[in-house]
Amino acid sequence: MQVYRRHVQLGRALRRCKLDPSSCVLRHVTRTSRAIVAAFDRALAPARLTGHQFNLMMTLALAGSMNVRHLADHLGMDPTTVPRAAAPLRRQRLITSTVGRDRRERLLAVTALGRRRLATALPLWEAQQKRVIAALGPAAWSDTRARLRALRAGAARSQTADARV
């Protein structure tokens, strides 16, 4: 009986809903993100890096040593997930983690071994990047980047508004 009641409740809610759930922003962005991540993971596999690892290490290599919070901001991650993402890279000695000015602060940096791994991965990343952009078209990629920035900004604004409620 409860299953039937929940089914009826969902049916009523769907009829009242003004938007089509199949056009959900979260659904489409998540599916796209998974497909892109999987493509870069496959491309970077010969360098023994995932797309996320490459992104984290390249961010550190380009920006220099930084603390967990700043790295999280650069990557668009929650600061609590950075140590878990960095742990396998530390175990492989591709990045280091040292104490900052404050004993609670951890500074992350790419090691010499990590730079060599990035040098191996960079042509693999570049080839995949070119394939994805070619499939979309350079002008469309430029437009897509601008739209993704606007989407992130809109999501951040809605998150701020939700926090005030």
C-alpha positions in Angstrom: 0.0 0.0 0.0 2.8 2.4 0.8 4.5 1.8 -2.5 1.3 2.6 -4.3 0.8 5.8 -2.2 4.3 7.0 -3.0 3.8 6.3 -6.7 0.6 8.3 -6.6 2.3 11.1 -4.7 5.1 11.2 -7.4 2.5 11.2 -10.2 0.8 14.2 -8.6 4.1 16.1 -8.1 5.1 15.4 -11.7 1.8 16.8 -13.0 2.2 20.0 -10.8 5.8 20.4 -11.9 6.2 23.1 -14.6 9.6 21.8 -15.8 10.4 18.7 -17.7 12.6 16.5 -15.4 14.4 15.0 -18.4 15.9 18.5 -19.1 17.5 18.6 -15.7 20.7 20.7 -15.6 22.3 18.3 -13.1 21.5 15.3 -15.2 23.0 16.6 -18.4 26.1 18.2 -16.8 26.8 15.1 -14.8 26.5 12.8 -17.8 28.7 15.1 -19.9 31.3 15.3 -17.0 31.4 11.5 -16.7 31.9 11.1 -20.4 34.7 13.7 -20.5 36.4 12.3 -17.4 36.3 8.8 -18.8 37.8 9.9 -22.2 40.7 11.7 -20.4 41.3 8.8 -18.0 41.7 6.5 -21.0 44.0 8.9 -22.8 46.2 9.5 -19.7 46.3 5.8 -18.7 49.7 5.2 -20.4 51.2 7.9 -18.1 49.6 6.1 -15.1 47.5 9.2 -14.3 43.8 9.8 -14.2 42.3 13.0 -15.6 41.7 14.3 -12.0 45.3 13.5 -11.0 46.6 15.3 -14.1 44.4 18.3 -13.4 45.6 18.5 -9.7 49.2 18.1 -10.6 49.2 20.5 -13.5 47.5 23.1 -11.4 50.2 22.8 -8.8 53.0 22.7 -11.5 51.7 25.9 -13.1 50.7 27.9 -9.9 53.4 26.6 -7.6 53.1 25.3 -4.1 49.8 26.0 -2.4 47.8 25.0 0.6 44.8 22.7 0.4 42.2 25.4 0.5 43.8 27.4 -2.4 44.2 24.2 -4.4 40.6 23.3 -3.8 39.5 26.8 -5.0 41.6 26.4 -8.2 40.1 23.0 -8.8 36.5 23.8 -7.9 36.6 21.1 -5.2 35.6 20.9 -1.6 38.7 21.4 0.6 37.9 18.2 2.5 38.3 16.1 -0.7 41.7 17.4 -1.7 43.7 15.3 0.8 42.0 12.1 -0.4 42.7 13.1 -4.0 46.3 13.9 -3.2 47.1 10.8 -1.1 47.8 8.4 -4.0 50.0 11.1 -5.7 51.9 11.5 -2.4 52.4 7.7 -2.1 53.8 7.6 -5.6 56.1 10.6 -4.6 54.6 12.7 -7.4 53.7 15.5 -5.0 54.9 16.5 -1.5 52.9 17.7 1.5 54.8 19.8 4.0 53.8 21.9 7.0 53.0 25.5 6.2 53.4 28.6 8.4 50.8 27.1 10.7 51.2 23.5 11.8 47.6 22.9 10.6 48.3 24.1 7.1 49.6 21.7 4.5 51.4 22.9 1.4 51.3 20.7 -1.7 53.9 20.8 -4.4 54.9 18.7 -7.5 58.1 16.8 -7.1 60.8 16.3 -9.8 59.4 12.8 -10.4 55.9 14.4 -10.7 57.2 16.9 -13.2 58.7 14.0 -15.3 55.3 12.2 -15.1 53.5 15.4 -16.2 56.0 15.7 -19.1 55.0 12.2 -20.2 51.3 12.9 -19.8 51.2 16.3 -21.5 51.3 15.0 -25.1 48.6 12.4 -24.2 46.4 15.2 -22.7 47.1 17.4 -25.7 46.0 14.8 -28.2 42.8 14.1 -26.2 42.1 17.9 -25.8 42.5 18.3 -29.6 40.1 15.4 -30.3 37.4 16.8 -28.0 37.8 20.3 -29.4 37.8 19.1 -33.0 34.5 17.2 -32.3 32.9 20.3 -30.9 34.6 22.9 -33.1 37.0 25.6 -31.8 34.5 28.4 -31.9 31.9 26.2 -30.1 34.5 25.3 -27.5 35.2 29.0 -26.8 31.4 29.6 -26.4 31.0 26.5 -24.3 33.7 27.6 -21.9 32.0 31.0 -21.5 28.6 29.2 -20.9 30.2 26.8 -18.4 31.6 29.8 -16.4 28.1 31.4 -16.4 26.6 28.1 -15.3 29.1 27.8 -12.4 28.4 31.4 -11.4 24.7 30.8 -11.5 25.1 27.7 -9.3 27.3 29.7 -6.9 24.7 32.5 -6.7 21.9 30.0 -6.0 24.0 28.3 -3.3 24.6 31.6 -1.6 20.8 32.4 -1.8 20.0 29.0 -0.3 22.4 29.6 2.6 20.6 32.9 3.5 17.2 31.2 3.7 
